[in-house]
């Protein structure tokens, strides 16, 4: 923490930006904790709230956009490889239809679902959601989530560490539930779960 307090303001904004990009691409990375620290740094007048919010939001949008483009360009071939592809052509068609109907709501909620948010961005690309819509609803979601984290870090001061622990537990729980759902869905698709009927 002392190192952060002594770092230049420009470096701190770059750290917030880079951390947000990394967190989008590699969900286990504790990006939310870094934003909480950013809020604390706002509280001790090392950063400006608007600048911290802008840095983290732009970083999150860049990371989400990379995943969207990856899903759009490579998602289909990635999930249709091998002897047991994760998605059949019919299921990919269903993903597209699902994003047509529910994509906006899903992207809007995605930032509040740590660990799943990366999968949402990837799936939005695979589902061929319009990029303009994806960007707009991602922006609203990211502004709300990152703004909340910065505000909490600002208000809680040194106690941000306690909140970070709660967020790590929350994020871990979301990730575990998401993995279980994906695993059950995959086993069902392979016909190995007889009790989960179509």
HELIX and SHEET records of a PDB file:
HELIX    1   1 UNK A    2  UNK A    6  1                                   5    
HELIX    2   2 UNK A    9  UNK A   25  1                                  17    
HELIX    3   3 UNK A   31  UNK A   43  1                                  13    
HELIX    4   4 UNK A   49  UNK A   79  1                                  31    
HELIX    5   5 UNK A   89  UNK A  110  1                                  22    
HELIX    6   6 UNK A  117  UNK A  126  1                                  10    
HELIX    7   7 UNK A  131  UNK A  156  1                                  26    
HELIX    8   8 UNK A  157  UNK A  159  5                                   3    
HELIX    9   9 UNK A  160  UNK A  189  1                                  30    
END                                                                             
